[in-house]
Amino acid sequence: MLDLVFIERRSNYQLEEALVQGFQTPEEYQTYKELKEHYEEVTGNYSFSIRELTSQLEIALQNHRSVDFEEHEKEEYLDLVQKLEEFDYSLTTHYRQLID
């Protein structure tokens, strides 16, 4: 049990570090995604996926403060909201209202 806790903390640290440093190559991003998927599978903690999705949505909303989304953009962002629904329904409702 102690080993599992250590692995979870180490993986969490590695994921946080990767996000702070950013990704210079597609390979670095792929490594991050694989570690994130493994972490989520082992821990059931989807906070990194939630953070990715909400960050993308927040950027989109900031870029469109006084401008409506074009139809293709709206569809793209609603797809992100749909993915978010797997993890946090309350956030889904919030972002769907902001985009519609």
Buried (B, 14 or more C-beta within 10 A) or exposed (E): EEEEEEBBEEBBEBBEEBBEEEBEEEEEEEBBBEBBEEBBEEBEEBBBBBEBBBEBBEEBBEEBEEEEBEEEBBEBBBEBBEBBBEBBEEBBEBBBEBBE
